[in-house]
Amino acid sequence: MAESSESLLETPLASLHRELGGRMVPFAGYNMPVQYPAGILTEHLHTRAAAALFDVSHMGQAELVGEGAAAALERVTPADVQVLKSGRQKYGLLTTAEGGILDDFMVANLGDRLFLVVNASRKQVDLPYIEAALPAGVTLKPLPDRALIALQGPQAVAAIATLAPGIAELGFMGVGAFTIAGVPALVSRSGYTGEDGVEVSVPAEQAEAFARALLALPGVQPAGLGARDSLRLEAGLCLYGNDIDETTSPVEAALTWTIGKRRRMEWNFPGAERVRDELANGTKRLRVGIKPEGRQPARGHTPIHAPGGDVIGEVTSGGFGPSLNGPMAMGYVAREHAADGTALDLMVRGKAIPARVAPTPFVPHRYVR
């Protein structure tokens, strides 16, 4: 059922989006800009060439405080959180008792506390799930009064560093506190585009002034959800609800790299029994990258067949890659069809589109190292 505009939440940048000509659409319970007048193609290519500002304030932000917070968080994730050094961040998965993926998230060690970012569509599920697992003395503090702004692209860090030079010293997945244009900010050198860049958490009441300061920098343009989606798909990054959910395991989703080495010896996270079995014996299906032949894209839920044969899977995300200059997709296929180069048929409106399993990312990552 479509969400009515009256029931949608808005981020602290909503009036700025409208001023900039943003076309607002419902997403994860929020009214969000899908694009600006420049259009998705231009916004995508500008991100790859210069720097683009994305509003991601709909994401859930929270702090975990108290003695043993890292060990407490490990009660709900297979990530090795205790190994995370102060000033560092990592990607992880929240898993269910059945071994499915409740959500994917980012966790940063701020020294005296952990900082979490979860998906907008899942924050009402994630935060109670984490809280229910916590021991006495460890507290989860949601941060609804903070905005989150991503500045992405090869010129992003140089641009924001003109306002706070220390940001340029952060390594990939490094985190630090800075004052930027008079605004206290928590900055991580990370993102969801495959490009170098930062994600910046700021007080909600100062978010618009902060965003305006970034947009005034040379080379910075606004970009919406449409470009964010094509950028992350070119980068081979999963979107929760499309490519991963409670029915997919970390092994099926090809995300076993998120499971810490120590955690593979302890096996004391939710769903460990299933994950351990799948690592040892394999799964029936695997998430793969897919490159259709020609120019016709295949969208989510497109059936995948063996050439001239039976259904062997389904596309979970698909579209046209502006930087790739061609169609791309990802989806799940039966394990025996998951090797790179395997021929597939994608059934688009009843017509078989030839395709092959392809390695991801489709466009090389350009994170700073």
C-alpha positions in Angstrom: 0.0 0.0 0.0 1.4 3.4 -0.9 2.3 5.7 1.9 0.2 8.9 2.1 2.2 12.1 2.0 0.6 13.1 5.4 2.1 10.1 7.1 5.6 10.5 5.8 8.4 11.8 8.0 10.8 14.5 6.8 14.5 15.0 7.4 16.0 18.3 8.6 16.9 19.1 5.0 13.4 18.8 3.5 12.9 22.5 2.9 16.4 22.7 1.3 15.6 19.8 -1.0 12.5 21.6 -2.2 14.4 24.9 -2.6 16.9 23.0 -4.8 14.1 21.5 -6.9 14.3 18.0 -5.5 11.5 15.6 -6.6 10.3 14.1 -3.4 9.2 10.5 -3.2 8.3 8.1 -0.3 11.2 6.0 0.9 11.4 4.0 4.1 8.7 6.1 5.7 10.3 9.4 4.7 9.7 12.0 2.0 13.1 12.0 0.2 14.6 13.5 -2.9 14.9 10.9 -5.7 16.6 13.5 -8.0 17.2 17.2 -8.6 16.7 19.1 -11.9 20.0 17.9 -13.2 18.7 14.4 -13.3 19.9 11.0 -12.1 22.4 10.4 -14.9 24.1 13.7 -14.4 24.1 13.4 -10.6 25.6 9.9 -10.9 28.4 10.9 -13.2 29.1 14.1 -11.2 29.6 11.9 -8.1 32.1 9.8 -10.0 33.9 12.9 -11.3 33.7 15.5 -8.5 31.7 15.6 -5.3 28.0 15.0 -4.5 26.0 15.7 -1.3 23.4 13.1 -0.3 20.9 13.5 2.6 20.9 10.2 4.5 19.3 11.6 7.7 16.6 9.0 7.5 19.1 6.4 8.7 19.0 5.4 12.3 21.8 6.7 14.5 22.5 5.4 18.1 25.2 5.2 20.7 26.1 2.1 22.8 27.6 3.1 26.1 28.9 1.3 29.2 31.7 -1.1 30.2 31.8 -4.1 27.8 29.7 -2.4 25.0 31.6 -4.1 22.2 31.2 -7.6 23.8 27.5 -6.8 24.3 27.0 -5.9 20.7 28.5 -9.2 19.7 25.4 -10.9 21.1 23.5 -9.8 18.0 26.2 -9.8 15.3 28.9 -12.1 13.9 31.3 -9.1 13.5 34.3 -8.9 15.7 33.5 -5.6 17.4 36.0 -6.0 20.3 38.9 -5.9 17.8 37.8 -2.5 16.6 40.3 0.2 17.6 39.3 3.7 18.8 38.7 6.0 15.8 37.8 3.1 13.5 34.6 1.9 11.9 33.4 -1.4 10.3 30.5 -2.8 8.4 28.6 -5.7 10.0 25.4 -7.7 10.0 22.7 -8.2 12.6 21.6 -11.8 12.4 18.5 -13.6 13.6 18.3 -16.8 15.6 17.5 -18.6 12.3 20.6 -17.2 10.6 18.9 -14.6 8.5 20.1 -11.0 8.1 18.0 -8.6 10.3 19.9 -5.7 8.9 23.3 -4.4 7.9 24.9 -1.6 9.8 28.0 0.4 10.6 29.7 0.6 14.0 32.4 3.0 15.0 34.5 2.9 18.2 34.6 6.5 19.6 36.7 5.5 22.6 34.2 6.0 25.3 31.3 4.6 23.3 30.2 2.9 20.1 28.3 4.8 17.4 25.9 2.8 15.2 24.2 3.6 11.9 21.3 1.3 10.8 18.9 1.4 7.9 15.9 3.7 8.0 13.5 0.9 7.1 14.8 -1.3 9.9 15.6 1.1 12.8 12.3 0.3 14.6 13.3 -3.4 14.4 17.0 -3.1 15.0 17.2 -0.9 18.1 14.8 -2.9 20.2 16.5 -6.1 19.1 19.9 -4.8 20.2 18.5 -3.4 23.4 16.9 -6.7 24.4 20.3 -8.4 24.2 22.2 -6.0 26.4 23.5 -6.8 29.8 23.1 -4.5 32.9 25.4 -1.5 32.6 25.3 -1.2 28.8 22.8 1.3 27.4 21.6 1.9 23.9 20.8 5.6 23.2 18.9 6.4 20.0 20.0 9.8 18.4 16.9 11.0 16.6 18.1 14.6 17.0 21.0 14.1 14.6 21.2 14.4 10.8 23.5 12.4 8.5 25.0 13.9 5.4 27.2 12.0 2.9 29.7 13.9 0.7 30.9 11.4 -2.0 33.3 11.5 -4.9 37.0 11.9 -5.8 37.0 15.6 -4.8 34.8 15.2 -1.7 37.5 15.0 0.9 39.6 17.8 -0.6 36.5 20.0 -0.6 35.4 19.4 3.0 39.0 19.6 4.2 39.1 23.2 3.2 36.7 23.7 6.2 38.5 21.2 8.5 41.9 20.1 7.3 42.3 17.2 9.7 39.6 15.2 7.7 42.1 14.6 5.0 44.2 12.6 7.5 41.5 10.1 8.1 42.1 6.7 6.5 39.3 4.6 4.9 36.9 3.7 7.7 38.6 6.2 10.0 36.3 8.3 12.3 36.9 11.6 14.1 35.2 14.6 15.7 35.7 17.9 13.9 34.2 21.4 13.9 33.1 22.2 10.3 31.8 25.6 9.4 31.1 26.1 13.1 29.1 22.9 13.4 30.3 20.0 15.7 30.5 16.9 13.5 31.3 13.3 13.7 33.0 12.3 10.4 33.7 8.8 9.0 35.7 8.3 5.8 33.1 5.9 4.2 30.1 5.8 2.0 27.8 3.8 -0.2 29.0 4.8 -3.7 32.3 3.0 -4.2 34.0 6.4 -4.2 36.1 8.1 -1.6 34.1 10.4 0.6 32.7 11.0 4.1 29.5 10.5 6.0 29.0 13.3 8.6 26.7 13.2 11.6 25.6 16.7 12.8 23.0 18.1 15.2 19.6 18.2 13.3 19.1 21.9 14.1 22.4 22.8 12.4 22.0 20.4 9.4 20.7 22.9 6.9 23.4 25.5 7.6 26.0 22.7 7.4 24.6 21.4 4.1 24.6 24.9 2.6 28.2 25.3 3.6 29.1 22.1 1.8 27.1 23.0 -1.3 28.9 26.3 -1.5 32.2 24.5 -1.9 33.6 24.2 -5.5 32.6 21.1 -7.3 29.8 20.0 -4.9 26.3 19.4 -6.2 23.3 17.7 -4.6 22.3 14.2 -5.6 19.2 12.1 -4.7 18.2 8.5 -4.0 18.2 7.6 -7.7 21.9 8.3 -8.2 22.7 6.7 -4.8 21.0 3.5 -6.0 22.8 3.3 -9.4 26.2 4.2 -7.7 25.8 1.5 -5.0 24.8 -1.1 -7.6 27.8 -0.4 -9.8 29.9 -0.7 -6.6 28.3 -4.2 -5.9 26.8 -3.1 -2.6 23.7 -4.6 -1.1 20.5 -2.8 -0.4 18.6 -4.2 2.6 15.1 -5.3 1.6 16.2 -6.0 -2.0 19.5 -8.0 -1.9 19.5 -9.1 1.7 16.8 -9.7 4.3 15.7 -12.1 7.0 15.4 -15.0 4.5 19.0 -14.6 3.3 22.0 -15.8 5.3 25.5 -14.1 5.3 26.8 -17.1 3.4 24.1 -17.0 0.7 24.6 -13.2 0.4 28.4 -13.6 -0.1 29.0 -11.5 3.0 31.1 -14.1 5.0 33.9 -11.5 5.1 31.9 -9.7 7.8 32.2 -12.7 10.2 35.3 -12.2 12.5 37.9 -14.8 12.7 37.5 -15.1 16.4 33.7 -15.4 16.0 34.2 -18.4 13.7 35.9 -20.2 16.6 33.4 -19.2 19.3 30.2 -19.6 17.2 28.2 -17.6 19.8 26.2 -15.2 17.7 22.5 -15.6 16.6 22.2 -18.1 13.7 25.7 -19.5 14.2 24.5 -23.1 13.7 23.2 -22.3 10.2 26.1 -20.2 9.2 28.6 -22.8 10.4 26.8 -25.5 8.4 26.6 -23.4 5.3 30.3 -22.5 5.5 31.2 -26.2 5.8 28.7 -27.7 3.3 27.7 -24.8 1.0 24.3 -23.3 0.3 21.7 -24.0 -2.3 21.9 -20.5 -3.7 24.4 -17.6 -3.8 24.2 -13.9 -4.5 26.1 -13.0 -7.7 26.7 -10.1 -10.0 25.0 -10.3 -13.4 25.8 -8.5 -16.7 23.0 -8.7 -19.3 24.0 -8.6 -22.9 22.9 -5.6 -25.0 21.3 -2.5 -23.4 18.1 -3.9 -21.8 18.2 -3.7 -18.0 16.5 -6.4 -15.9 14.8 -5.0 -12.7 14.3 -6.6 -9.3 12.1 -9.8 -9.3 13.1 -10.7 -12.9 13.2 -14.5 -13.1 16.6 -16.1 -13.9 16.6 -19.2 -16.0 19.3 -21.6 -17.1 19.7 -20.9 -20.9 16.6 -22.4 -22.5 15.8 -24.2 -19.2 14.3 -24.0 -15.8 14.1 -21.1 -13.3 17.3 -21.1 -11.2 16.9 -17.8 -9.4 15.8 -14.2 -9.3 17.2 -10.7 -9.8 17.2 -8.7 -6.6 18.5 -5.3 -7.9 19.0 -4.2 -11.5 19.3 -1.2 -13.7 21.5 0.8 -16.1 25.0 1.7 -14.9 25.9 5.2 -16.2 29.6 4.7 -15.5 29.5 1.1 -16.7 27.6 2.4 -19.7 25.5 -0.8 -19.7 22.9 -2.8 -17.8 23.9 -4.5 -14.5 22.1 -6.6 -11.9 22.6 -8.8 -8.9 20.5 -11.7 -7.7 20.5 -15.2 -6.3 21.1 -18.2 -8.4 21.4 -22.0 -7.7 25.0 -22.7 -6.5 25.9 -24.7 -9.5 25.2 -21.7 -11.7 27.1 -19.2 -9.6 30.6 -19.3 -11.2 31.8 -16.1 -13.0 31.0 -16.4 -16.7 28.1 -18.8 -16.3 25.5 -18.2 -19.0 22.0 -17.1 -17.8 18.6 -16.1 -19.3 16.8 -13.1 -17.7 13.1 -13.3 -18.5 12.1 -9.6 -19.1 8.4 -9.3 -20.1 8.4 -12.9 -21.4 11.5 -12.5 -23.5 14.8 -14.2 -22.6 17.7 -11.7 -22.3 21.1 -13.5 -22.4 23.4 -12.6 -19.5 26.4 -13.9 -17.6 27.4 -14.1 -14.0 30.0 -11.3 -13.5 32.3 -10.3 -10.7 31.5 -7.3 -8.6 32.1 -4.4 -8.3 31.0 -3.6 -11.8 33.0 -0.3 -11.5 36.2 -0.5 -9.4 36.1 0.9 -5.9 38.2 4.1 -5.3 38.3 4.2 -1.6 41.4 5.8 -0.1 43.8 3.2 1.4 
